[in-house]
Amino acid sequence: MEYLVRIRGRPSQFALNQLLEGVTLEDGQARFDNIVQDETDGSHTTFRVVLHEGRNREVRRIWSAIGFEVSRLMRIRYGPIELPRDLRPGGWCLADEEVAGKLARAVHLPEE
């Protein structure tokens, strides 16, 4: 899963490395598979982060473990499927043949 995350502040490279190496949460170790800085706007910084698994509020808890507060969080990709930018929270859309094929390949199903 990939998320677009806006946090308050600007983490150092050391802090970002901690997020990639792993932090200890109350339910075990957690880390991001990838972090890419997207933009900086005043007192906020936006990142694209990738998680291998998604436990309850994990993105927020990982950032909090190193002292940063998430001010905005948006899921932008499930596995190989990038979500439409105009898809509102709780919304849905029908998958076309290309998306269905990507999903089938991701879970090793034969395509129709």
Biopython code that builds the backbone (N, CA, C, O; Angstrom):
import numpy as np
from Bio.PDB.StructureBuilder import StructureBuilder

atoms = [
    (1, "MET", "N", (0.840, -1.172, 0.000)),
    (1, "MET", "CA", (0.000, 0.000, 0.000)),
    (1, "MET", "C", (0.888, 1.239, 0.000)),
    (1, "MET", "O", (1.915, 1.294, 0.676)),
    (2, "GLU", "N", (0.468, 2.213, -0.765)),
    (2, "GLU", "CA", (1.213, 3.467, -0.814)),
    (2, "GLU", "C", (0.307, 4.591, -0.327)),
    (2, "GLU", "O", (-0.883, 4.641, -0.639)),
    (3, "TYR", "N", (0.907, 5.488, 0.445)),
    (3, "TYR", "CA", (0.166, 6.596, 1.028)),
    (3, "TYR", "C", (0.859, 7.914, 0.708)),
    (3, "TYR", "O", (2.079, 7.972, 0.558)),
    (4, "LEU", "N", (0.063, 8.962, 0.605)),
    (4, "LEU", "CA", (0.564, 10.317, 0.556)),
    (4, "LEU", "C", (0.359, 10.867, 1.963)),
    (4, "LEU", "O", (-0.769, 10.933, 2.451)),
    (5, "VAL", "N", (1.453, 11.262, 2.615)),
    (5, "VAL", "CA", (1.420, 11.656, 4.021)),
    (5, "VAL", "C", (1.975, 13.066, 4.172)),
    (5, "VAL", "O", (3.072, 13.357, 3.695)),
    (6, "ARG", "N", (1.227, 13.935, 4.829)),
    (6, "ARG", "CA", (1.729, 15.269, 5.143)),
    (6, "ARG", "C", (1.969, 15.330, 6.644)),
    (6, "ARG", "O", (1.073, 15.056, 7.441)),
    (7, "ILE", "N", (3.189, 15.692, 7.016)),
    (7, "ILE", "CA", (3.529, 15.764, 8.434)),
    (7, "ILE", "C", (3.900, 17.192, 8.804)),
    (7, "ILE", "O", (4.267, 18.006, 7.957)),
    (8, "ARG", "N", (3.791, 17.463, 10.081)),
    (8, "ARG", "CA", (4.234, 18.763, 10.590)),
    (8, "ARG", "C", (5.731, 18.675, 10.840)),
    (8, "ARG", "O", (6.195, 17.790, 11.560)),
    (9, "GLY", "N", (6.489, 19.596, 10.243)),
    (9, "GLY", "CA", (7.924, 19.621, 10.450)),
    (9, "GLY", "C", (8.694, 19.047, 9.286)),
    (9, "GLY", "O", (8.131, 18.653, 8.264)),
    (10, "ARG", "N", (10.016, 19.012, 9.474)),
    (10, "ARG", "CA", (10.929, 18.501, 8.443)),
    (10, "ARG", "C", (11.891, 17.505, 9.091)),
    (10, "ARG", "O", (12.827, 17.913, 9.778)),
    (11, "PRO", "N", (11.677, 16.228, 8.885)),
    (11, "PRO", "CA", (12.560, 15.226, 9.504)),
    (11, "PRO", "C", (13.948, 15.231, 8.874)),
    (11, "PRO", "O", (14.111, 15.527, 7.690)),
    (12, "SER", "N", (14.932, 14.901, 9.683)),
    (12, "SER", "CA", (16.315, 14.791, 9.204)),
    (12, "SER", "C", (16.485, 13.486, 8.435)),
    (12, "SER", "O", (15.614, 12.617, 8.470)),
    (13, "GLN", "N", (17.601, 13.358, 7.748)),
    (13, "GLN", "CA", (17.901, 12.113, 7.043)),
    (13, "GLN", "C", (18.030, 10.961, 8.043)),
    (13, "GLN", "O", (17.650, 9.830, 7.741)),
    (14, "PHE", "N", (18.561, 11.246, 9.222)),
    (14, "PHE", "CA", (18.669, 10.228, 10.268)),
    (14, "PHE", "C", (17.281, 9.704, 10.646)),
    (14, "PHE", "O", (17.088, 8.496, 10.789)),
    (15, "ALA", "N", (16.312, 10.618, 10.808)),
    (15, "ALA", "CA", (14.947, 10.220, 11.164)),
    (15, "ALA", "C", (14.334, 9.372, 10.056)),
    (15, "ALA", "O", (13.675, 8.371, 10.337)),
    (16, "LEU", "N", (14.543, 9.761, 8.800)),
    (16, "LEU", "CA", (14.009, 8.985, 7.679)),
    (16, "LEU", "C", (14.629, 7.596, 7.629)),
    (16, "LEU", "O", (13.945, 6.618, 7.326)),
    (17, "ASN", "N", (15.911, 7.508, 7.924)),
    (17, "ASN", "CA", (16.577, 6.200, 7.964)),
    (17, "ASN", "C", (15.978, 5.312, 9.050)),
    (17, "ASN", "O", (15.842, 4.103, 8.863)),
    (18, "GLN", "N", (15.618, 5.915, 10.191)),
    (18, "GLN", "CA", (14.973, 5.153, 11.265)),
    (18, "GLN", "C", (13.670, 4.531, 10.770)),
    (18, "GLN", "O", (13.357, 3.387, 11.099)),
    (19, "LEU", "N", (12.910, 5.292, 9.976)),
    (19, "LEU", "CA", (11.633, 4.795, 9.468)),
    (19, "LEU", "C", (11.820, 3.623, 8.513)),
    (19, "LEU", "O", (10.964, 2.743, 8.428)),
    (20, "LEU", "N", (12.935, 3.613, 7.799)),
    (20, "LEU", "CA", (13.220, 2.513, 6.881)),
    (20, "LEU", "C", (13.791, 1.294, 7.611)),
    (20, "LEU", "O", (13.554, 0.156, 7.205)),
    (21, "GLU", "N", (14.539, 1.535, 8.680)),
    (21, "GLU", "CA", (15.129, 0.437, 9.458)),
    (21, "GLU", "C", (14.112, -0.194, 10.390)),
    (21, "GLU", "O", (14.164, -1.397, 10.644)),
    (22, "GLY", "N", (13.187, 0.609, 10.902)),
    (22, "GLY", "CA", (12.126, 0.092, 11.759)),
    (22, "GLY", "C", (12.083, 0.763, 13.109)),
    (22, "GLY", "O", (13.112, 1.139, 13.671)),
    (23, "VAL", "N", (10.882, 0.907, 13.617)),
    (23, "VAL", "CA", (10.645, 1.477, 14.940)),
    (23, "VAL", "C", (9.809, 0.474, 15.727)),
    (23, "VAL", "O", (9.127, -0.374, 15.152)),
    (24, "THR", "N", (9.873, 0.585, 17.036)),
    (24, "THR", "CA", (9.107, -0.318, 17.895)),
    (24, "THR", "C", (7.777, 0.335, 18.264)),
    (24, "THR", "O", (7.736, 1.433, 18.820)),
    (25, "LEU", "N", (6.695, -0.365, 17.941)),
    (25, "LEU", "CA", (5.345, 0.060, 18.319)),
    (25, "LEU", "C", (4.834, -0.906, 19.382)),
    (25, "LEU", "O", (5.466, -1.926, 19.652)),
    (26, "GLU", "N", (3.691, -0.587, 19.985)),
    (26, "GLU", "CA", (3.163, -1.450, 21.048)),
    (26, "GLU", "C", (2.807, -2.844, 20.548)),
    (26, "GLU", "O", (2.748, -3.783, 21.342)),
    (27, "ASP", "N", (2.566, -2.999, 19.235)),
    (27, "ASP", "CA", (2.238, -4.314, 18.689)),
    (27, "ASP", "C", (3.369, -4.895, 17.842)),
    (27, "ASP", "O", (3.137, -5.771, 17.009)),
    (28, "GLY", "N", (4.593, -4.408, 18.055)),
    (28, "GLY", "CA", (5.750, -4.983, 17.368)),
    (28, "GLY", "C", (6.480, -3.981, 16.491)),
    (28, "GLY", "O", (6.167, -2.791, 16.479)),
    (29, "GLN", "N", (7.465, -4.493, 15.757)),
    (29, "GLN", "CA", (8.272, -3.657, 14.866)),
    (29, "GLN", "C", (7.459, -3.235, 13.650)),
    (29, "GLN", "O", (6.576, -3.961, 13.194)),
    (30, "ALA", "N", (7.770, -2.051, 13.135)),
    (30, "ALA", "CA", (7.118, -1.551, 11.927)),
    (30, "ALA", "C", (8.108, -0.670, 11.185)),
    (30, "ALA", "O", (8.950, -0.005, 11.788)),
    (31, "ARG", "N", (7.987, -0.680, 9.849)),
    (31, "ARG", "CA", (8.864, 0.151, 9.041)),
    (31, "ARG", "C", (8.203, 0.419, 7.696)),
    (31, "ARG", "O", (7.278, -0.283, 7.286)),
    (32, "PHE", "N", (8.699, 1.452, 7.019)),
    (32, "PHE", "CA", (8.265, 1.722, 5.662)),
    (32, "PHE", "C", (9.191, 0.982, 4.705)),
    (32, "PHE", "O", (10.393, 0.891, 4.956)),
    (33, "ASP", "N", (8.652, 0.459, 3.620)),
    (33, "ASP", "CA", (9.467, -0.177, 2.594)),
    (33, "ASP", "C", (10.173, 0.872, 1.740)),
    (33, "ASP", "O", (11.266, 0.639, 1.224)),
    (34, "ASN", "N", (9.531, 2.030, 1.601)),
    (34, "ASN", "CA", (10.106, 3.099, 0.791)),
    (34, "ASN", "C", (9.537, 4.436, 1.259)),
    (34, "ASN", "O", (8.384, 4.520, 1.683)),
    (35, "ILE", "N", (10.361, 5.477, 1.177)),
    (35, "ILE", "CA", (9.942, 6.845, 1.514)),
    (35, "ILE", "C", (10.517, 7.767, 0.455)),
    (35, "ILE", "O", (11.711, 7.718, 0.159)),
    (36, "VAL", "N", (9.662, 8.610, -0.116)),
    (36, "VAL", "CA", (10.105, 9.606, -1.090)),
    (36, "VAL", "C", (9.490, 10.941, -0.696)),
    (36, "VAL", "O", (8.272, 11.052, -0.557)),
    (37, "GLN", "N", (10.333, 11.956, -0.516)),
    (37, "GLN", "CA", (9.815, 13.282, -0.194)),
    (37, "GLN", "C", (9.145, 13.845, -1.430)),
    (37, "GLN", "O", (9.708, 13.802, -2.524)),
    (38, "ASP", "N", (7.936, 14.374, -1.255)),
    (38, "ASP", "CA", (7.146, 14.901, -2.365)),
    (38, "ASP", "C", (7.288, 16.414, -2.454)),
    (38, "ASP", "O", (7.666, 16.939, -3.502)),
    (39, "GLU", "N", (6.990, 17.122, -1.366)),
    (39, "GLU", "CA", (7.109, 18.579, -1.360)),
    (39, "GLU", "C", (7.186, 19.107, 0.059)),
    (39, "GLU", "O", (6.826, 18.420, 1.015)),
    (40, "THR", "N", (7.666, 20.347, 0.182)),
    (40, "THR", "CA", (7.703, 21.039, 1.461)),
    (40, "THR", "C", (6.911, 22.323, 1.295)),
    (40, "THR", "O", (7.116, 23.074, 0.342)),
    (41, "ASP", "N", (6.003, 22.568, 2.231)),
    (41, "ASP", "CA", (5.141, 23.738, 2.148)),
    (41, "ASP", "C", (5.102, 24.394, 3.522)),
    (41, "ASP", "O", (4.360, 23.949, 4.398)),
    (42, "GLY", "N", (5.879, 25.428, 3.717)),
    (42, "GLY", "CA", (5.905, 26.105, 5.011)),
    (42, "GLY", "C", (6.396, 25.183, 6.099)),
    (42, "GLY", "O", (7.540, 24.729, 6.071)),
    (43, "SER", "N", (5.532, 24.902, 7.061)),
    (43, "SER", "CA", (5.924, 24.073, 8.204)),
    (43, "SER", "C", (5.566, 22.603, 8.021)),
    (43, "SER", "O", (5.704, 21.821, 8.961)),
    (44, "HIS", "N", (5.109, 22.210, 6.834)),
    (44, "HIS", "CA", (4.719, 20.827, 6.558)),
    (44, "HIS", "C", (5.576, 20.229, 5.455)),
    (44, "HIS", "O", (6.068, 20.935, 4.574)),
    (45, "THR", "N", (5.746, 18.914, 5.519)),
    (45, "THR", "CA", (6.457, 18.176, 4.481)),
    (45, "THR", "C", (5.587, 16.999, 4.055)),
    (45, "THR", "O", (4.979, 16.327, 4.888)),
    (46, "THR", "N", (5.537, 16.760, 2.751)),
    (46, "THR", "CA", (4.731, 15.671, 2.208)),
    (46, "THR", "C", (5.640, 14.571, 1.687)),
    (46, "THR", "O", (6.647, 14.834, 1.028)),
    (47, "PHE", "N", (5.266, 13.332, 1.995)),
    (47, "PHE", "CA", (6.026, 12.156, 1.575)),
    (47, "PHE", "C", (5.097, 11.143, 0.937)),
    (47, "PHE", "O", (3.907, 11.090, 1.250)),
    (48, "ARG", "N", (5.648, 10.341, 0.043)),
    (48, "ARG", "CA", (4.988, 9.131, -0.444)),
    (48, "ARG", "C", (5.667, 7.988, 0.294)),
    (48, "ARG", "O", (6.885, 7.832, 0.207)),
    (49, "VAL", "N", (4.891, 7.184, 1.022)),
    (49, "VAL", "CA", (5.454, 6.073, 1.788)),
    (49, "VAL", "C", (4.776, 4.769, 1.371)),
    (49, "VAL", "O", (3.593, 4.748, 1.031)),
    (50, "VAL", "N", (5.546, 3.687, 1.405)),
    (50, "VAL", "CA", (5.029, 2.371, 1.029)),
    (50, "VAL", "C", (5.153, 1.439, 2.223)),
    (50, "VAL", "O", (6.201, 1.360, 2.864)),
    (51, "LEU", "N", (4.064, 0.733, 2.509)),
    (51, "LEU", "CA", (4.006, -0.274, 3.572)),
    (51, "LEU", "C", (3.781, -1.646, 2.950)),
    (51, "LEU", "O", (3.041, -1.783, 1.975)),
    (52, "HIS", "N", (4.418, -2.649, 3.515)),
    (52, "HIS", "CA", (4.207, -4.022, 3.054)),
    (52, "HIS", "C", (2.876, -4.554, 3.586)),
    (52, "HIS", "O", (2.158, -5.272, 2.890)),
    (53, "GLU", "N", (2.565, -4.194, 4.812)),
    (53, "GLU", "CA", (1.297, -4.590, 5.423)),
    (53, "GLU", "C", (0.702, -3.346, 6.064)),
    (53, "GLU", "O", (1.414, -2.365, 6.279)),
    (54, "GLY", "N", (-0.564, -3.367, 6.368)),
    (54, "GLY", "CA", (-1.186, -2.196, 6.959)),
    (54, "GLY", "C", (-1.963, -2.537, 8.214)),
    (54, "GLY", "O", (-3.122, -2.948, 8.152)),
    (55, "ARG", "N", (-1.316, -2.361, 9.349)),
    (55, "ARG", "CA", (-2.017, -2.569, 10.618)),
    (55, "ARG", "C", (-2.784, -1.299, 10.984)),
    (55, "ARG", "O", (-2.628, -0.267, 10.333)),
    (56, "ASN", "N", (-3.594, -1.375, 12.002)),
    (56, "ASN", "CA", (-4.443, -0.267, 12.412)),
    (56, "ASN", "C", (-3.645, 1.017, 12.680)),
    (56, "ASN", "O", (-2.784, 1.045, 13.559)),
    (57, "ARG", "N", (-3.932, 2.059, 11.932)),
    (57, "ARG", "CA", (-3.317, 3.382, 12.075)),
    (57, "ARG", "C", (-1.783, 3.333, 12.043)),
    (57, "ARG", "O", (-1.113, 4.157, 12.666)),
    (58, "GLU", "N", (-1.248, 2.368, 11.318)),
    (58, "GLU", "CA", (0.190, 2.123, 11.334)),
    (58, "GLU", "C", (1.010, 3.302, 10.821)),
    (58, "GLU", "O", (2.038, 3.635, 11.411)),
    (59, "VAL", "N", (0.580, 3.937, 9.740)),
    (59, "VAL", "CA", (1.349, 5.058, 9.197)),
    (59, "VAL", "C", (1.463, 6.170, 10.243)),
    (59, "VAL", "O", (2.551, 6.694, 10.475)),
    (60, "ARG", "N", (0.363, 6.520, 10.859)),
    (60, "ARG", "CA", (0.381, 7.565, 11.890)),
    (60, "ARG", "C", (1.262, 7.170, 13.080)),
    (60, "ARG", "O", (2.006, 7.992, 13.615)),
    (61, "ARG", "N", (1.167, 5.908, 13.482)),
    (61, "ARG", "CA", (1.939, 5.454, 14.648)),
    (61, "ARG", "C", (3.438, 5.403, 14.357)),
    (61, "ARG", "O", (4.248, 5.690, 15.238)),
    (62, "ILE", "N", (3.814, 5.040, 13.132)),
    (62, "ILE", "CA", (5.239, 5.014, 12.781)),
    (62, "ILE", "C", (5.823, 6.419, 12.852)),
    (62, "ILE", "O", (6.881, 6.619, 13.450)),
    (63, "TRP", "N", (5.144, 7.399, 12.247)),
    (63, "TRP", "CA", (5.642, 8.778, 12.304)),
    (63, "TRP", "C", (5.679, 9.279, 13.745)),
    (63, "TRP", "O", (6.628, 9.952, 14.146)),
    (64, "SER", "N", (4.656, 8.954, 14.516)),
    (64, "SER", "CA", (4.597, 9.399, 15.913)),
    (64, "SER", "C", (5.755, 8.833, 16.728)),
    (64, "SER", "O", (6.247, 9.490, 17.645)),
    (65, "ALA", "N", (6.191, 7.622, 16.399)),
    (65, "ALA", "CA", (7.282, 6.976, 17.139)),
    (65, "ALA", "C", (8.584, 7.760, 17.053)),
    (65, "ALA", "O", (9.440, 7.628, 17.929)),
    (66, "ILE", "N", (8.749, 8.580, 16.006)),
    (66, "ILE", "CA", (9.959, 9.400, 15.903)),
    (66, "ILE", "C", (9.659, 10.885, 16.123)),
    (66, "ILE", "O", (10.485, 11.746, 15.823)),
    (67, "GLY", "N", (8.452, 11.176, 16.657)),
    (67, "GLY", "CA", (8.141, 12.534, 17.089)),
    (67, "GLY", "C", (7.474, 13.439, 16.077)),
    (67, "GLY", "O", (7.541, 14.659, 16.219)),
    (68, "PHE", "N", (6.830, 12.885, 15.056)),
    (68, "PHE", "CA", (6.154, 13.713, 14.055)),
    (68, "PHE", "C", (4.672, 13.405, 14.013)),
    (68, "PHE", "O", (4.257, 12.255, 14.156)),
    (69, "GLU", "N", (3.870, 14.457, 13.813)),
    (69, "GLU", "CA", (2.424, 14.310, 13.741)),
    (69, "GLU", "C", (1.975, 14.349, 12.286)),
    (69, "GLU", "O", (2.375, 15.230, 11.524)),
    (70, "VAL", "N", (1.136, 13.382, 11.908)),
    (70, "VAL", "CA", (0.570, 13.343, 10.559)),
    (70, "VAL", "C", (-0.625, 14.290, 10.530)),
    (70, "VAL", "O", (-1.550, 14.159, 11.332)),
    (71, "SER", "N", (-0.599, 15.244, 9.600)),
    (71, "SER", "CA", (-1.712, 16.182, 9.488)),
    (71, "SER", "C", (-2.659, 15.822, 8.341)),
    (71, "SER", "O", (-3.803, 16.276, 8.323)),
    (72, "ARG", "N", (-2.198, 15.014, 7.388)),
    (72, "ARG", "CA", (-3.058, 14.551, 6.301)),
    (72, "ARG", "C", (-2.531, 13.205, 5.814)),
    (72, "ARG", "O", (-1.323, 13.007, 5.688)),
    (73, "LEU", "N", (-3.451, 12.288, 5.544)),
    (73, "LEU", "CA", (-3.082, 10.944, 5.119)),
    (73, "LEU", "C", (-4.071, 10.472, 4.066)),
    (73, "LEU", "O", (-5.284, 10.526, 4.269)),
    (74, "MET", "N", (-3.537, 10.006, 2.929)),
    (74, "MET", "CA", (-4.392, 9.528, 1.854)),
    (74, "MET", "C", (-3.767, 8.288, 1.217)),
    (74, "MET", "O", (-2.609, 8.312, 0.800)),
    (75, "ARG", "N", (-4.541, 7.209, 1.147)),
    (75, "ARG", "CA", (-4.064, 6.003, 0.475)),
    (75, "ARG", "C", (-4.157, 6.258, -1.025)),
    (75, "ARG", "O", (-5.198, 6.679, -1.529)),
    (76, "ILE", "N", (-3.048, 5.997, -1.739)),
    (76, "ILE", "CA", (-3.041, 6.277, -3.172)),
    (76, "ILE", "C", (-2.802, 5.042, -4.031)),
    (76, "ILE", "O", (-2.926, 5.105, -5.254)),
    (77, "ARG", "N", (-2.459, 3.911, -3.399)),
    (77, "ARG", "CA", (-2.230, 2.707, -4.191)),
    (77, "ARG", "C", (-2.426, 1.475, -3.325)),
    (77, "ARG", "O", (-1.974, 1.423, -2.181)),
    (78, "TYR", "N", (-3.109, 0.481, -3.890)),
    (78, "TYR", "CA", (-3.214, -0.865, -3.317)),
    (78, "TYR", "C", (-2.444, -1.784, -4.243)),
    (78, "TYR", "O", (-2.827, -1.943, -5.402)),
    (79, "GLY", "N", (-1.369, -2.394, -3.768)),
    (79, "GLY", "CA", (-0.585, -3.277, -4.628)),
    (79, "GLY", "C", (-0.226, -2.569, -5.924)),
    (79, "GLY", "O", (0.336, -1.474, -5.891)),
    (80, "PRO", "N", (-0.542, -3.179, -7.072)),
    (80, "PRO", "CA", (-0.187, -2.561, -8.350)),
    (80, "PRO", "C", (-1.211, -1.548, -8.858)),
    (80, "PRO", "O", (-1.026, -0.972, -9.930)),
    (81, "ILE", "N", (-2.277, -1.326, -8.111)),
    (81, "ILE", "CA", (-3.375, -0.479, -8.585)),
    (81, "ILE", "C", (-3.310, 0.906, -7.949)),
    (81, "ILE", "O", (-3.488, 1.060, -6.740)),
    (82, "GLU", "N", (-3.052, 1.911, -8.785)),
    (82, "GLU", "CA", (-3.071, 3.291, -8.307)),
    (82, "GLU", "C", (-4.517, 3.764, -8.305)),
    (82, "GLU", "O", (-5.233, 3.619, -9.296)),
    (83, "LEU", "N", (-4.937, 4.328, -7.183)),
    (83, "LEU", "CA", (-6.314, 4.777, -7.043)),
    (83, "LEU", "C", (-6.519, 6.092, -7.791)),
    (83, "LEU", "O", (-5.616, 6.927, -7.826)),
    (84, "PRO", "N", (-7.697, 6.286, -8.389)),
    (84, "PRO", "CA", (-7.966, 7.541, -9.093)),
    (84, "PRO", "C", (-7.888, 8.730, -8.131)),
    (84, "PRO", "O", (-8.379, 8.655, -7.005)),
    (85, "ARG", "N", (-7.274, 9.818, -8.576)),
    (85, "ARG", "CA", (-7.110, 11.007, -7.730)),
    (85, "ARG", "C", (-8.443, 11.598, -7.298)),
    (85, "ARG", "O", (-8.533, 12.189, -6.222)),
    (86, "ASP", "N", (-9.480, 11.449, -8.117)),
    (86, "ASP", "CA", (-10.773, 12.051, -7.800)),
    (86, "ASP", "C", (-11.696, 11.117, -7.011)),
    (86, "ASP", "O", (-12.856, 11.454, -6.773)),
    (87, "LEU", "N", (-11.193, 9.952, -6.606)),
    (87, "LEU", "CA", (-11.992, 9.018, -5.820)),
    (87, "LEU", "C", (-12.085, 9.526, -4.384)),
    (87, "LEU", "O", (-11.077, 9.640, -3.688)),
    (88, "ARG", "N", (-13.293, 9.825, -3.958)),
    (88, "ARG", "CA", (-13.506, 10.396, -2.630)),
    (88, "ARG", "C", (-13.487, 9.308, -1.565)),
    (88, "ARG", "O", (-13.733, 8.142, -1.874)),
    (89, "PRO", "N", (-13.197, 9.670, -0.305)),
    (89, "PRO", "CA", (-13.218, 8.679, 0.780)),
    (89, "PRO", "C", (-14.565, 7.959, 0.824)),
    (89, "PRO", "O", (-15.621, 8.593, 0.805)),
    (90, "GLY", "N", (-14.515, 6.637, 0.883)),
    (90, "GLY", "CA", (-15.727, 5.827, 0.905)),
    (90, "GLY", "C", (-16.306, 5.581, -0.479)),
    (90, "GLY", "O", (-17.279, 4.842, -0.625)),
    (91, "GLY", "N", (-15.714, 6.195, -1.492)),
    (91, "GLY", "CA", (-16.214, 6.047, -2.849)),
    (91, "GLY", "C", (-15.718, 4.777, -3.512)),
    (91, "GLY", "O", (-14.900, 4.052, -2.946)),
    (92, "TRP", "N", (-16.213, 4.507, -4.712)),
    (92, "TRP", "CA", (-15.807, 3.323, -5.446)),
    (92, "TRP", "C", (-15.935, 3.602, -6.937)),
    (92, "TRP", "O", (-16.590, 4.558, -7.351)),
    (93, "CYS", "N", (-15.307, 2.761, -7.726)),
    (93, "CYS", "CA", (-15.466, 2.821, -9.180)),
    (93, "CYS", "C", (-15.266, 1.409, -9.718)),
    (93, "CYS", "O", (-14.608, 0.583, -9.086)),
    (94, "LEU", "N", (-15.828, 1.141, -10.872)),
    (94, "LEU", "CA", (-15.674, -0.169, -11.491)),
    (94, "LEU", "C", (-14.278, -0.288, -12.080)),
    (94, "LEU", "O", (-13.737, 0.672, -12.630)),
    (95, "ALA", "N", (-13.710, -1.463, -11.960)),
    (95, "ALA", "CA", (-12.386, -1.721, -12.527)),
    (95, "ALA", "C", (-12.532, -2.071, -14.006)),
    (95, "ALA", "O", (-13.377, -2.885, -14.380)),
    (96, "ASP", "N", (-11.706, -1.451, -14.839)),
    (96, "ASP", "CA", (-11.718, -1.812, -16.258)),
    (96, "ASP", "C", (-10.873, -3.073, -16.472)),
    (96, "ASP", "O", (-10.327, -3.626, -15.518)),
    (97, "GLU", "N", (-10.768, -3.519, -17.714)),
    (97, "GLU", "CA", (-10.046, -4.764, -18.002)),
    (97, "GLU", "C", (-8.569, -4.669, -17.632)),
    (97, "GLU", "O", (-7.992, -5.647, -17.158)),
    (98, "GLU", "N", (-7.959, -3.527, -17.838)),
    (98, "GLU", "CA", (-6.540, -3.363, -17.506)),
    (98, "GLU", "C", (-6.306, -3.528, -16.006)),
    (98, "GLU", "O", (-5.377, -4.221, -15.591)),
    (99, "VAL", "N", (-7.145, -2.893, -15.199)),
    (99, "VAL", "CA", (-7.019, -2.986, -13.743)),
    (99, "VAL", "C", (-7.286, -4.411, -13.282)),
    (99, "VAL", "O", (-6.571, -4.930, -12.425)),
    (100, "ALA", "N", (-8.318, -5.053, -13.848)),
    (100, "ALA", "CA", (-8.630, -6.435, -13.480)),
    (100, "ALA", "C", (-7.456, -7.351, -13.814)),
    (100, "ALA", "O", (-7.154, -8.268, -13.051)),
    (101, "GLY", "N", (-6.797, -7.115, -14.937)),
    (101, "GLY", "CA", (-5.635, -7.907, -15.316)),
    (101, "GLY", "C", (-4.481, -7.719, -14.350)),
    (101, "GLY", "O", (-3.810, -8.684, -13.984)),
    (102, "LYS", "N", (-4.245, -6.479, -13.934)),
    (102, "LYS", "CA", (-3.177, -6.208, -12.958)),
    (102, "LYS", "C", (-3.451, -6.934, -11.649)),
    (102, "LYS", "O", (-2.549, -7.515, -11.046)),
    (103, "LEU", "N", (-4.707, -6.894, -11.218)),
    (103, "LEU", "CA", (-5.067, -7.590, -9.972)),
    (103, "LEU", "C", (-4.877, -9.100, -10.112)),
    (103, "LEU", "O", (-4.351, -9.745, -9.205)),
    (104, "ALA", "N", (-5.296, -9.658, -11.228)),
    (104, "ALA", "CA", (-5.158, -11.096, -11.453)),
    (104, "ALA", "C", (-3.693, -11.495, -11.420)),
    (104, "ALA", "O", (-3.337, -12.498, -10.801)),
    (105, "ARG", "N", (-2.835, -10.718, -12.083)),
    (105, "ARG", "CA", (-1.400, -11.037, -12.092)),
    (105, "ARG", "C", (-0.807, -10.899, -10.692)),
    (105, "ARG", "O", (0.061, -11.681, -10.305)),
    (106, "ALA", "N", (-1.274, -9.907, -9.934)),
    (106, "ALA", "CA", (-0.723, -9.665, -8.584)),
    (106, "ALA", "C", (-0.984, -10.846, -7.651)),
    (106, "ALA", "O", (-0.179, -11.125, -6.762)),
    (107, "VAL", "N", (-2.101, -11.536, -7.848)),
    (107, "VAL", "CA", (-2.432, -12.665, -6.971)),
    (107, "VAL", "C", (-2.288, -14.004, -7.696)),
    (107, "VAL", "O", (-2.755, -15.038, -7.216)),
    (108, "HIS", "N", (-1.628, -13.966, -8.867)),
    (108, "HIS", "CA", (-1.299, -15.178, -9.637)),
    (108, "HIS", "C", (-2.536, -15.955, -10.076)),
    (108, "HIS", "O", (-2.554, -17.184, -10.009)),
    (109, "LEU", "N", (-3.568, -15.244, -10.525)),
    (109, "LEU", "CA", (-4.762, -15.893, -11.082)),
    (109, "LEU", "C", (-4.686, -15.831, -12.598)),
    (109, "LEU", "O", (-4.086, -14.910, -13.152)),
    (110, "PRO", "N", (-5.285, -16.797, -13.270)),
    (110, "PRO", "CA", (-5.311, -16.714, -14.750)),
    (110, "PRO", "C", (-6.221, -15.560, -15.171)),
    (110, "PRO", "O", (-7.290, -15.351, -14.598)),
    (111, "GLU", "N", (-5.777, -14.820, -16.178)),
    (111, "GLU", "CA", (-6.587, -13.715, -16.676)),
    (111, "GLU", "C", (-7.645, -14.250, -17.618)),
    (111, "GLU", "O", (-7.432, -15.247, -18.307)),
    (112, "GLU", "N", (-8.786, -13.583, -17.643)),
    (112, "GLU", "CA", (-9.875, -14.011, -18.545)),
    (112, "GLU", "C", (-9.900, -13.156, -19.768)),
    (112, "GLU", "O", (-10.741, -13.357, -20.644)),
]
sb = StructureBuilder()
sb.init_structure("model")
sb.init_model(0)
sb.init_chain("A")
sb.init_seg("    ")
for serial, (resi, resn, name, xyz) in enumerate(atoms, 1):
    if name == "N":
        sb.init_residue(resn, " ", resi, " ")
    sb.init_atom(name, np.array(xyz, "f"), 0.0, 1.0, " ", f" {name:<3s}", serial, name[0])
structure = sb.get_structure()
